Amino acid sequence: MKINALNLQYEAAIKSKIDQKTKPQGSLGLLENTAMQLALIQSNKAGKLISTIEINQPTVIVFAGDHGISEAGVSIAPSSVTRQMVQNFITGGAAINCFCRVNKLNFKVVDAGIIEPIIEPSTNTNPVLSKTVLTHSKFSNTTLLNMRLGAGTHNFATQPAMTTAQVTQGLAYGEAVIKPLIENNTNLLILGEMGIGNTSSAAAIMARLTHYDVDICVGTGTGISAEQLSKKKHLIEQALLRFKSDDPHTVLEEVGGFEIVEITGAILAAASAGICVLIDGFIISTAALVACKIDPNVRGYLIFAHESNEFGHQLLLNYLQAKPLLRLGLHLGEGTGAAIAFPLLQSAAEFYNTMASFEDAGITV
């Protein structure tokens, strides 16, 4: 798919509009950067300078998948918790459900490959449609998309996490998830994830694609012990010795997760459609890294919601030259940090659209 680089021809006009608001220049800090990026993305898509920023049908999509590496005991919980949490999403009981409700965000969950499916795949012969089954919970009206690549990945410490075909299919599934959003005129995508063991996968991907030492990429995730942390680092180092390539597709195949592959595909598809993507924590940022390695033009469509408590995430944000909107010490995942940051995008749009200029207000400075 073709992703257009953000054309900066509108940048000076947008900056002038922001600077003429009734405030000292730069006094709204990162909100001004956010308004600039939103206005640039939407002006590029419109092919002309937009007068107002619009946020249409903002949607949260959480991708879930299980990881073979969790068999080694590198997480605080067993793989069965992934499925239990997906059920919690469906019935509206998770943190991300709370933040979607309070911010009136559309919410979808994708089964990218948990060990035991909640809904069985259709027998439809179409390779994408056969993986898309919708259910609606009477408690939360959540949409569950069945786009499974398998019953969890292999243990990447000893063998590739998945096949080349699964990587290709996963990227296509991620793109397929975005198509209905494009048709619905959605222009803001918020991504989340769920998968016991996925910080191990994210750290391995980050280490190979950034060439940073494993030791600084690997963290405690949701709270593992020192012994588990040491084992986690050792297994990731062992995995990275198996292959030398830093081709992003190969890296996904060797140490990726089913949810991470599909998230990467979703980011690529959203950027191709001119949709802004609000990036959550470490796992989603790692998928963003992969997407940027596949096509550097993706970077212009990404806004980074927060800096998590995971040290590897802080390093990764610096690598991606990202300035996160929030620093709250979060390390939950699920898209929670991005959902919490969503009102900041609304605030950026509101001041850009309605705040008076010095001329409007008759103020001379």
C-alpha positions as CSV (number, residue, x, y, z in Angstrom):
1,M,0.0,0.0,0.0
2,K,1.1,3.5,-0.7
3,I,1.7,5.9,2.2
4,N,2.2,9.5,1.3
5,A,4.7,11.6,3.3
6,L,3.1,14.5,5.0
7,N,3.4,17.5,2.7
8,L,4.6,20.5,4.7
9,Q,3.3,23.1,2.3
10,Y,0.5,24.0,4.8
11,E,2.8,24.1,7.9
12,A,3.6,27.9,7.8
13,A,-0.1,28.8,7.5
14,I,-1.1,26.4,10.3
15,K,1.6,27.8,12.5
16,S,0.5,31.3,11.8
17,K,-3.0,30.5,12.8
18,I,-1.8,28.9,16.0
19,D,0.5,31.8,16.8
20,Q,-2.2,34.4,16.3
21,K,-4.4,32.9,19.0
22,T,-4.8,35.0,22.1
23,K,-1.9,33.6,24.0
24,P,1.9,33.9,24.1
25,Q,3.5,31.8,21.3
26,G,4.2,28.3,22.4
27,S,2.4,28.7,25.7
28,L,0.1,25.7,25.1
29,G,3.1,23.5,24.8
30,L,2.5,20.0,23.3
31,L,-1.1,20.9,22.6
32,E,0.2,23.3,19.9
33,N,2.3,20.5,18.4
34,T,-0.7,18.2,18.5
35,A,-3.0,20.8,16.7
36,M,-0.2,21.3,14.1
37,Q,0.0,17.6,13.4
38,L,-3.8,17.0,13.3
39,A,-4.2,20.0,11.0
40,L,-1.3,18.8,8.7
41,I,-2.7,15.3,8.4
42,Q,-6.2,16.5,7.6
43,S,-5.1,19.2,5.2
44,N,-3.0,16.7,3.4
45,K,-6.0,14.4,3.1
46,A,-8.2,17.2,1.9
47,G,-5.6,18.5,-0.5
48,K,-6.1,22.0,0.8
49,L,-5.6,24.0,4.0
50,I,-8.4,23.1,6.4
51,S,-10.1,25.8,8.5
52,T,-11.1,23.5,11.3
53,I,-9.8,20.2,12.8
54,E,-12.5,17.5,13.0
55,I,-12.4,14.3,15.0
56,N,-14.8,11.8,13.4
57,Q,-15.8,8.5,14.9
58,P,-12.7,8.0,17.0
59,T,-12.3,4.2,17.5
60,V,-10.3,2.1,19.9
61,I,-9.3,-1.4,18.7
62,V,-7.6,-3.8,21.0
63,F,-5.8,-6.8,19.4
64,A,-5.2,-9.9,21.5
65,G,-2.9,-12.9,21.0
66,D,-1.0,-15.4,23.1
67,H,2.7,-16.0,23.1
68,G,4.7,-19.2,23.3
69,I,7.4,-17.5,25.3
70,S,5.0,-17.3,28.2
71,E,5.5,-21.1,28.7
72,A,8.9,-20.2,30.1
73,G,7.4,-18.4,33.1
74,V,8.5,-14.8,32.1
75,S,5.2,-13.2,33.0
76,I,3.2,-12.7,36.2
77,A,0.2,-14.6,34.8
78,P,-0.4,-17.7,32.7
79,S,-1.6,-17.5,29.1
80,S,-5.2,-18.3,30.1
81,V,-5.5,-14.8,31.4
82,T,-5.3,-13.4,27.8
83,R,-8.6,-15.1,27.0
84,Q,-10.1,-14.2,30.4
85,M,-9.3,-10.5,29.7
86,V,-10.8,-10.6,26.2
87,Q,-14.0,-11.9,27.9
88,N,-13.7,-9.0,30.3
89,F,-13.4,-6.5,27.4
90,I,-16.5,-8.0,25.8
91,T,-18.6,-7.7,29.0
92,G,-17.3,-4.1,29.6
93,G,-15.3,-4.7,32.8
94,A,-11.8,-3.7,31.9
95,A,-10.0,-0.4,32.4
96,I,-10.1,0.3,28.7
97,N,-13.9,-0.1,28.7
98,C,-14.1,2.5,31.5
99,F,-12.0,5.0,29.6
100,C,-13.9,4.4,26.3
101,R,-17.2,4.9,28.1
102,V,-16.2,8.2,29.7
103,N,-14.8,9.5,26.5
104,K,-17.5,8.1,24.2
105,L,-15.1,6.1,22.1
106,N,-16.1,3.3,19.8
107,F,-14.6,0.0,21.0
108,K,-13.6,-3.2,19.1
109,V,-11.6,-6.3,20.1
110,V,-9.7,-8.5,17.7
111,D,-8.8,-12.1,18.4
112,A,-5.5,-12.3,16.5
113,G,-4.6,-15.6,18.0
114,I,-5.4,-16.4,21.6
115,I,-5.0,-20.1,22.5
116,E,-8.6,-20.9,22.8
117,P,-11.0,-18.9,20.6
118,I,-14.1,-17.3,22.1
119,I,-15.9,-17.6,18.7
120,E,-15.2,-20.1,16.0
121,P,-14.0,-19.0,12.6
122,S,-16.6,-19.0,9.8
123,T,-16.3,-21.5,7.0
124,N,-16.4,-18.7,4.4
125,T,-13.6,-19.4,1.8
126,N,-12.6,-15.7,1.6
127,P,-9.3,-15.5,3.6
128,V,-10.3,-12.3,5.3
129,L,-14.1,-12.5,5.5
130,S,-13.8,-16.0,7.0
131,K,-12.0,-14.5,9.9
132,T,-14.5,-11.7,10.6
133,V,-17.3,-12.6,13.0
134,L,-19.2,-10.0,14.9
135,T,-20.8,-10.4,18.3
136,H,-22.3,-7.8,20.5
137,S,-22.4,-8.0,24.3
138,K,-25.6,-6.9,25.9
139,F,-23.4,-5.3,28.6
140,S,-21.0,-3.3,26.5
141,N,-22.0,-3.4,22.9
142,T,-18.5,-4.5,22.1
143,T,-17.6,-5.8,18.7
144,L,-15.4,-8.9,18.6
145,L,-13.5,-9.6,15.4
146,N,-12.3,-13.1,14.8
147,M,-9.1,-12.7,12.8
148,R,-7.0,-15.6,14.1
149,L,-3.6,-16.5,12.9
150,G,-3.3,-19.5,15.1
151,A,-3.6,-20.7,18.7
152,G,-0.8,-18.5,20.0
153,T,2.8,-18.2,18.6
154,H,5.6,-20.6,19.1
155,N,8.2,-20.1,21.8
156,F,10.6,-17.8,20.0
157,A,13.4,-18.7,22.3
158,T,13.8,-22.0,20.4
159,Q,12.1,-21.5,17.0
160,P,10.5,-18.8,14.9
161,A,7.4,-17.4,16.5
162,M,5.4,-17.8,13.3
163,T,5.6,-18.6,9.6
164,T,6.2,-16.1,6.7
165,A,2.7,-16.8,5.6
166,Q,1.3,-15.9,9.0
167,V,3.2,-12.6,8.9
168,T,1.8,-11.8,5.4
169,Q,-1.7,-12.8,6.5
170,G,-1.5,-10.9,9.7
171,L,-0.6,-7.7,8.0
172,A,-3.6,-8.2,5.6
173,Y,-5.9,-8.9,8.6
174,G,-4.7,-5.6,10.2
175,E,-5.5,-3.8,7.0
176,A,-8.9,-5.5,6.8
177,V,-9.8,-4.3,10.3
178,I,-9.3,-0.7,9.1
179,K,-11.4,-0.8,5.9
180,P,-14.8,-0.4,7.7
181,L,-13.3,2.6,9.6
182,I,-12.4,4.2,6.4
183,E,-15.9,3.7,5.0
184,N,-17.3,5.1,8.3
185,N,-15.2,8.3,7.8
186,T,-13.1,7.6,11.0
187,N,-10.1,9.9,11.1
188,L,-8.6,8.9,14.5
189,L,-7.5,5.4,15.4
190,I,-6.5,4.4,19.0
191,L,-4.8,1.0,19.3
192,G,-4.4,-1.3,22.3
193,E,-3.2,-4.9,22.9
194,M,-3.6,-7.8,25.2
195,G,-1.3,-10.8,25.4
196,I,0.5,-12.5,28.2
197,G,4.2,-12.5,27.3
198,N,4.0,-9.7,24.8
199,T,6.5,-7.4,26.5
200,S,9.1,-10.2,25.7
201,S,8.2,-10.1,22.1
202,A,8.2,-6.3,22.0
203,A,11.6,-6.1,23.7
204,A,13.1,-8.6,21.2
205,I,11.7,-6.7,18.2
206,M,13.0,-3.4,19.6
207,A,16.5,-4.8,20.4
208,R,16.9,-6.1,16.8
209,L,15.4,-3.1,15.0
210,T,17.2,-0.4,17.0
211,H,20.4,-2.5,17.7
212,Y,20.1,-1.5,21.3
213,D,21.4,-4.0,23.9
214,V,18.8,-6.5,25.1
215,D,19.7,-5.5,28.7
216,I,18.2,-2.0,28.3
217,C,15.2,-3.0,26.1
218,V,13.9,-5.6,28.6
219,G,11.9,-4.6,31.6
220,T,9.7,-6.0,34.3
221,G,6.5,-5.7,32.3
222,T,3.5,-5.8,34.7
223,G,5.7,-6.7,37.7
224,I,7.9,-9.9,37.3
225,S,10.5,-10.8,39.9
226,A,14.3,-10.3,39.5
227,E,14.7,-14.0,38.7
228,Q,12.1,-13.8,36.0
229,L,13.6,-10.7,34.6
230,S,17.0,-12.4,34.3
231,K,15.5,-15.4,32.6
232,K,13.5,-13.1,30.2
233,K,16.7,-11.3,29.1
234,H,18.5,-14.6,28.6
235,L,15.7,-16.1,26.5
236,I,15.5,-13.0,24.3
237,E,19.3,-13.0,23.8
238,Q,19.1,-16.6,22.9
239,A,16.3,-15.9,20.4
240,L,18.3,-13.1,18.7
241,L,21.2,-15.4,18.2
242,R,19.1,-17.6,16.0
243,F,18.9,-15.0,13.2
244,K,20.9,-12.0,12.0
245,S,18.4,-10.1,9.7
246,D,16.9,-6.8,10.8
247,D,14.3,-6.9,8.0
248,P,11.1,-6.0,9.7
249,H,9.1,-8.8,8.2
250,T,11.7,-11.3,9.2
251,V,11.9,-9.9,12.7
252,L,8.1,-10.3,13.1
253,E,8.4,-13.9,11.9
254,E,11.2,-14.7,14.3
255,V,10.1,-12.9,17.5
256,G,6.8,-11.2,16.9
257,G,3.3,-11.8,18.2
258,F,0.1,-12.3,16.3
259,E,-1.4,-9.2,17.8
260,I,1.8,-7.1,17.0
261,V,1.7,-8.2,13.4
262,E,-1.9,-7.2,13.0
263,I,-1.4,-3.9,14.8
264,T,1.4,-3.2,12.4
265,G,-0.9,-3.9,9.5
266,A,-3.5,-1.6,11.0
267,I,-1.0,1.2,11.4
268,L,0.1,0.9,7.8
269,A,-3.4,0.9,6.5
270,A,-4.5,3.8,8.6
271,A,-1.5,5.9,7.5
272,S,-2.2,5.0,3.9
273,A,-5.8,6.3,4.3
274,G,-4.7,9.5,6.0
275,I,-6.0,8.5,9.4
276,C,-4.2,9.8,12.5
277,V,-3.1,7.0,14.9
278,L,-2.9,7.6,18.6
279,I,-0.1,5.3,19.9
280,D,-0.4,3.7,23.4
281,G,2.5,2.2,25.3
282,F,5.4,-0.1,24.8
283,I,3.8,-2.9,22.7
284,I,1.9,-0.5,20.4
285,S,5.0,1.7,20.1
286,T,7.0,-1.4,19.0
287,A,4.4,-2.1,16.3
288,A,4.7,1.5,15.3
289,L,8.5,1.0,15.1
290,V,8.0,-2.0,12.8
291,A,5.6,0.0,10.6
292,C,8.1,2.9,10.3
293,K,10.8,0.5,9.3
294,I,8.5,-0.9,6.6
295,D,7.7,2.7,5.4
296,P,9.2,5.7,7.1
297,N,6.3,7.9,5.8
298,V,4.1,6.3,8.6
299,R,5.8,8.4,11.2
300,G,4.0,11.6,10.3
301,Y,0.6,10.1,11.1
302,L,1.5,9.0,14.6
303,I,0.8,10.9,17.9
304,F,2.3,9.3,21.0
305,A,-0.1,9.3,23.9
306,H,2.1,8.6,26.9
307,E,5.5,7.5,28.2
308,S,5.0,4.3,30.2
309,N,6.8,3.1,33.3
310,E,8.8,0.6,31.1
311,F,12.3,1.9,30.5
312,G,12.5,0.3,27.1
313,H,9.5,2.4,26.1
314,Q,11.2,5.6,27.1
315,L,14.2,4.6,25.0
316,L,11.9,3.7,22.1
317,L,10.1,7.0,22.2
318,N,13.5,8.8,22.0
319,Y,14.5,6.6,19.1
320,L,11.3,7.5,17.3
321,Q,11.8,11.2,18.1
322,A,8.4,11.2,19.8
323,K,7.2,13.6,22.5
324,P,4.5,11.8,24.5
325,L,1.5,13.8,25.8
326,L,1.4,12.2,29.2
327,R,3.8,10.8,31.8
328,L,1.6,9.0,34.4
329,G,3.7,6.0,35.2
330,L,1.2,3.7,33.4
331,H,2.1,0.1,32.4
332,L,-1.2,-1.6,31.9
333,G,-1.6,-1.7,28.1
334,E,-5.0,-2.3,26.6
335,G,-4.8,1.1,24.9
336,T,-5.6,2.8,28.3
337,G,-2.9,5.5,28.1
338,A,-4.1,6.5,24.6
339,A,-7.8,6.6,25.7
340,I,-6.8,8.7,28.6
341,A,-4.9,11.1,26.3
342,F,-7.8,11.4,23.8
343,P,-9.3,14.5,25.5
344,L,-6.0,16.3,24.9
345,L,-6.6,15.8,21.1
346,Q,-10.1,17.2,21.6
347,S,-8.6,20.2,23.4
348,A,-6.1,20.8,20.7
349,A,-8.8,20.7,18.1
350,E,-11.0,23.0,20.1
351,F,-8.5,25.8,20.7
352,Y,-7.4,25.6,17.0
353,N,-11.0,25.9,15.9
354,T,-12.6,28.4,18.2
355,M,-10.0,30.3,20.2
356,A,-10.0,33.9,19.2
357,S,-7.1,35.5,17.4
358,F,-5.6,38.8,18.6
359,E,-7.3,40.5,15.7
360,D,-10.7,39.0,16.5
361,A,-10.5,40.0,20.1
362,G,-9.1,43.5,19.4
363,I,-6.0,42.8,21.5
364,T,-2.8,44.6,20.5
365,V,0.5,43.2,21.6
